[in-house]
Amino acid sequence: MPDSTTMTLWRPCGPAELELVRESGWTAWPPRLPDQPIFYPVLNEDYATKIARDWNAPRDGVGYVTRFQLDGDFAERYPVQQAGGSTILELWVPAEDLDDFNHHIIGPIEVVGEYRAATP
């Protein structure tokens, strides 16, 4: 159960990344690829939905929105980044910190939305 010591985060992703999360037992995010120096979960579901629907789904055929809880004290080491408008908020986690980040996830990573690409 989330409380004042946890932070709720969302992560839009495609089917390949979601499969790796499933393989982890819904407990961890996969390592970043060499061209992905930052892991960036987002701070609100609307922003995650926009990315999953408007970017992941057209690119991959389907986009997912996931939600998870992170230890709030641990989360404080990553300042919130505003990546656009006032609701475009992300945590920027360096790829080399991802193992430590994963160890601070509380409970399972959950799929809370699925968006399919429009068919012509």
C-alpha atoms as an extended CHARMM CRD file, in Angstrom:
* protein
*
       120  EXT
         1         1  MET       CA              0.0000000000        0.0000000000        0.0000000000  PROA      1               0.0000000000
         2         2  PRO       CA              1.4220000000        3.4050000000       -0.8950000000  PROA      2               0.0000000000
         3         3  ASP       CA              1.9560000000        5.8480000000        1.9440000000  PROA      3               0.0000000000
         4         4  SER       CA              3.9200000000        9.0130000000        2.6190000000  PROA      4               0.0000000000
         5         5  THR       CA              7.1910000000        7.1030000000        2.3070000000  PROA      5               0.0000000000
         6         6  THR       CA              6.5320000000        5.9390000000       -1.2520000000  PROA      6               0.0000000000
         7         7  MET       CA              6.3940000000        7.7500000000       -4.5730000000  PROA      7               0.0000000000
         8         8  THR       CA              4.0330000000        6.5690000000       -7.3060000000  PROA      8               0.0000000000
         9         9  LEU       CA              5.6340000000        6.5680000000      -10.7440000000  PROA      9               0.0000000000
        10        10  TRP       CA              4.4630000000        5.6000000000      -14.2110000000  PROA      10              0.0000000000
        11        11  ARG       CA              6.4440000000        4.2970000000      -17.1540000000  PROA      11              0.0000000000
        12        12  PRO       CA              5.1880000000        4.1370000000      -20.7460000000  PROA      12              0.0000000000
        13        13  CYS       CA              6.7380000000        1.2570000000      -22.6470000000  PROA      13              0.0000000000
        14        14  GLY       CA              6.4480000000       -0.9460000000      -25.6840000000  PROA      14              0.0000000000
        15        15  PRO       CA              5.9810000000       -4.7160000000      -25.8150000000  PROA      15              0.0000000000
        16        16  ALA       CA              9.7030000000       -5.6130000000      -25.7890000000  PROA      16              0.0000000000
        17        17  GLU       CA             10.4070000000       -3.6840000000      -22.5880000000  PROA      17              0.0000000000
        18        18  LEU       CA              7.2110000000       -4.9680000000      -20.9700000000  PROA      18              0.0000000000
        19        19  GLU       CA              8.2150000000       -8.5600000000      -21.7550000000  PROA      19              0.0000000000
        20        20  LEU       CA             11.5240000000       -8.0250000000      -19.9210000000  PROA      20              0.0000000000
        21        21  VAL       CA              9.6270000000       -6.6060000000      -16.9290000000  PROA      21              0.0000000000
        22        22  ARG       CA              7.3460000000       -9.6620000000      -16.9860000000  PROA      22              0.0000000000
        23        23  GLU       CA             10.4180000000      -11.9400000000      -17.0850000000  PROA      23              0.0000000000
        24        24  SER       CA             11.6910000000      -10.1980000000      -13.9380000000  PROA      24              0.0000000000
        25        25  GLY       CA              8.5280000000      -11.2440000000      -12.1080000000  PROA      25              0.0000000000
        26        26  TRP       CA              7.1820000000       -7.6730000000      -12.3900000000  PROA      26              0.0000000000
        27        27  THR       CA              9.9070000000       -6.4310000000      -10.0360000000  PROA      27              0.0000000000
        28        28  ALA       CA             12.5330000000       -4.6700000000      -12.1700000000  PROA      28              0.0000000000
        29        29  TRP       CA             13.2050000000       -2.5520000000      -15.2050000000  PROA      29              0.0000000000
        30        30  PRO       CA             15.6660000000       -3.9570000000      -17.7560000000  PROA      30              0.0000000000
        31        31  PRO       CA             19.1140000000       -2.4360000000      -18.2790000000  PROA      31              0.0000000000
        32        32  ARG       CA             19.2820000000        0.5000000000      -20.6500000000  PROA      32              0.0000000000
        33        33  LEU       CA             20.6590000000        0.0360000000      -24.1450000000  PROA      33              0.0000000000
        34        34  PRO       CA             23.9860000000        1.7340000000      -24.9490000000  PROA      34              0.0000000000
        35        35  ASP       CA             22.1720000000        4.6690000000      -26.5890000000  PROA      35              0.0000000000
        36        36  GLN       CA             19.8850000000        5.1120000000      -23.5340000000  PROA      36              0.0000000000
        37        37  PRO       CA             21.9420000000        6.7870000000      -20.7830000000  PROA      37              0.0000000000
        38        38  ILE       CA             18.8570000000        7.7540000000      -18.7450000000  PROA      38              0.0000000000
        39        39  PHE       CA             15.8860000000        5.7980000000      -17.3970000000  PROA      39              0.0000000000
        40        40  TYR       CA             12.9950000000        8.1980000000      -16.9900000000  PROA      40              0.0000000000
        41        41  PRO       CA              9.8270000000        7.1870000000      -15.1960000000  PROA      41              0.0000000000
        42        42  VAL       CA              7.2020000000        9.9310000000      -15.1710000000  PROA      42              0.0000000000
        43        43  LEU       CA              5.2380000000       11.5190000000      -12.3360000000  PROA      43              0.0000000000
        44        44  ASN       CA              1.7080000000       11.3870000000      -13.7110000000  PROA      44              0.0000000000
        45        45  GLU       CA             -0.4800000000        8.9270000000      -15.5400000000  PROA      45              0.0000000000
        46        46  ASP       CA             -1.7190000000       11.4380000000      -18.1380000000  PROA      46              0.0000000000
        47        47  TYR       CA              1.8070000000       12.0660000000      -19.4060000000  PROA      47              0.0000000000
        48        48  ALA       CA              2.5740000000        8.3170000000      -19.4620000000  PROA      48              0.0000000000
        49        49  THR       CA             -0.6550000000        7.6970000000      -21.3820000000  PROA      49              0.0000000000
        50        50  LYS       CA              0.2230000000       10.3280000000      -23.9740000000  PROA      50              0.0000000000
        51        51  ILE       CA              3.6120000000        8.7040000000      -24.6300000000  PROA      51              0.0000000000
        52        52  ALA       CA              2.2110000000        5.1390000000      -24.7350000000  PROA      52              0.0000000000
        53        53  ARG       CA             -0.6910000000        6.1120000000      -26.9990000000  PROA      53              0.0000000000
        54        54  ASP       CA              0.9980000000        8.6460000000      -29.2800000000  PROA      54              0.0000000000
        55        55  TRP       CA              4.5310000000        7.2650000000      -29.5130000000  PROA      55              0.0000000000
        56        56  ASN       CA              4.8310000000        3.6190000000      -28.3850000000  PROA      56              0.0000000000
        57        57  ALA       CA              1.6220000000        2.3670000000      -30.0450000000  PROA      57              0.0000000000
        58        58  PRO       CA              2.3220000000        3.8100000000      -33.5150000000  PROA      58              0.0000000000
        59        59  ARG       CA              5.9670000000        2.6330000000      -33.3550000000  PROA      59              0.0000000000
        60        60  ASP       CA              5.4080000000       -0.8350000000      -31.8270000000  PROA      60              0.0000000000
        61        61  GLY       CA              1.7510000000       -1.6020000000      -32.5590000000  PROA      61              0.0000000000
        62        62  VAL       CA              0.9020000000       -1.3540000000      -28.8620000000  PROA      62              0.0000000000
        63        63  GLY       CA              1.9110000000        0.8820000000      -25.9780000000  PROA      63              0.0000000000
        64        64  TYR       CA              1.5340000000        0.1850000000      -22.2850000000  PROA      64              0.0000000000
        65        65  VAL       CA              1.3000000000        2.3740000000      -19.2060000000  PROA      65              0.0000000000
        66        66  THR       CA              2.7930000000        0.8510000000      -16.0790000000  PROA      66              0.0000000000
        67        67  ARG       CA              2.6250000000        2.0430000000      -12.4890000000  PROA      67              0.0000000000
        68        68  PHE       CA              4.8880000000        1.2440000000       -9.5730000000  PROA      68              0.0000000000
        69        69  GLN       CA              5.8740000000        2.4600000000       -6.1270000000  PROA      69              0.0000000000
        70        70  LEU       CA              9.3640000000        3.6090000000       -5.2500000000  PROA      70              0.0000000000
        71        71  ASP       CA             10.8600000000        4.1970000000       -1.8140000000  PROA      71              0.0000000000
        72        72  GLY       CA             10.3030000000        7.9340000000       -1.3190000000  PROA      72              0.0000000000
        73        73  ASP       CA             13.5590000000        8.5670000000        0.5480000000  PROA      73              0.0000000000
        74        74  PHE       CA             15.5130000000        6.8890000000       -2.2490000000  PROA      74              0.0000000000
        75        75  ALA       CA             13.5720000000        8.8360000000       -4.9170000000  PROA      75              0.0000000000
        76        76  GLU       CA             14.7560000000       12.1260000000       -3.4170000000  PROA      76              0.0000000000
        77        77  ARG       CA             18.2440000000       11.5850000000       -4.8400000000  PROA      77              0.0000000000
        78        78  TYR       CA             16.7850000000       12.2200000000       -8.3230000000  PROA      78              0.0000000000
        79        79  PRO       CA             15.4280000000       15.7570000000       -8.7080000000  PROA      79              0.0000000000
        80        80  VAL       CA             12.1770000000       16.0640000000      -10.6300000000  PROA      80              0.0000000000
        81        81  GLN       CA             12.8750000000       17.2790000000      -14.1610000000  PROA      81              0.0000000000
        82        82  GLN       CA             10.3590000000       19.3630000000      -16.1150000000  PROA      82              0.0000000000
        83        83  ALA       CA             10.7270000000       18.0920000000      -19.6800000000  PROA      83              0.0000000000
        84        84  GLY       CA              8.1640000000       20.3920000000      -21.2640000000  PROA      84              0.0000000000
        85        85  GLY       CA              4.9530000000       21.8780000000      -19.9200000000  PROA      85              0.0000000000
        86        86  SER       CA              4.1390000000       22.0850000000      -16.2350000000  PROA      86              0.0000000000
        87        87  THR       CA              2.7970000000       18.4980000000      -16.1600000000  PROA      87              0.0000000000
        88        88  ILE       CA              5.6500000000       16.9520000000      -18.1680000000  PROA      88              0.0000000000
        89        89  LEU       CA              7.5660000000       15.7320000000      -15.1240000000  PROA      89              0.0000000000
        90        90  GLU       CA             10.1470000000       12.9450000000      -14.9950000000  PROA      90              0.0000000000
        91        91  LEU       CA             12.8030000000       11.4530000000      -12.7830000000  PROA      91              0.0000000000
        92        92  TRP       CA             16.0850000000       11.1240000000      -14.6510000000  PROA      92              0.0000000000
        93        93  VAL       CA             17.8800000000        8.0580000000      -13.3710000000  PROA      93              0.0000000000
        94        94  PRO       CA             21.3570000000        7.4390000000      -14.8220000000  PROA      94              0.0000000000
        95        95  ALA       CA             21.5520000000        4.0040000000      -16.4710000000  PROA      95              0.0000000000
        96        96  GLU       CA             24.3080000000        2.9610000000      -14.0800000000  PROA      96              0.0000000000
        97        97  ASP       CA             21.9200000000        3.5170000000      -11.1230000000  PROA      97              0.0000000000
        98        98  LEU       CA             19.1560000000        1.2830000000      -12.4670000000  PROA      98              0.0000000000
        99        99  ASP       CA             20.0630000000       -1.8380000000      -10.4420000000  PROA      99              0.0000000000
       100       100  ASP       CA             19.9640000000        0.1960000000       -7.2210000000  PROA      100             0.0000000000
       101       101  PHE       CA             16.7350000000        1.8820000000       -8.3850000000  PROA      101             0.0000000000
       102       102  ASN       CA             15.1410000000       -1.5330000000       -9.0100000000  PROA      102             0.0000000000
       103       103  HSD       CA             16.0190000000       -2.6470000000       -5.4710000000  PROA      103             0.0000000000
       104       104  HSD       CA             13.9760000000        0.2780000000       -4.1390000000  PROA      104             0.0000000000
       105       105  ILE       CA             10.7680000000       -0.5960000000       -6.0290000000  PROA      105             0.0000000000
       106       106  ILE       CA              8.0610000000       -1.5250000000       -3.5240000000  PROA      106             0.0000000000
       107       107  GLY       CA              5.6080000000       -4.1500000000       -4.7150000000  PROA      107             0.0000000000
       108       108  PRO       CA              4.9600000000       -5.1910000000       -8.3070000000  PROA      108             0.0000000000
       109       109  ILE       CA              5.1260000000       -3.1470000000      -11.4730000000  PROA      109             0.0000000000
       110       110  GLU       CA              1.5520000000       -3.0870000000      -12.7880000000  PROA      110             0.0000000000
       111       111  VAL       CA              0.1070000000       -2.5340000000      -16.2620000000  PROA      111             0.0000000000
       112       112  VAL       CA             -2.6330000000        0.0810000000      -15.9310000000  PROA      112             0.0000000000
       113       113  GLY       CA             -3.2250000000        0.9540000000      -19.5910000000  PROA      113             0.0000000000
       114       114  GLU       CA             -2.8760000000       -0.5040000000      -23.0730000000  PROA      114             0.0000000000
       115       115  TYR       CA             -3.1320000000        1.4190000000      -26.3480000000  PROA      115             0.0000000000
       116       116  ARG       CA             -3.2370000000       -0.1730000000      -29.7920000000  PROA      116             0.0000000000
       117       117  ALA       CA             -2.1310000000        1.5220000000      -32.9690000000  PROA      117             0.0000000000
       118       118  ALA       CA             -4.9670000000        2.7330000000      -35.1510000000  PROA      118             0.0000000000
       119       119  THR       CA             -5.5880000000        0.4890000000      -38.1300000000  PROA      119             0.0000000000
       120       120  PRO       CA             -6.1980000000        2.0920000000      -41.5160000000  PROA      120             0.0000000000
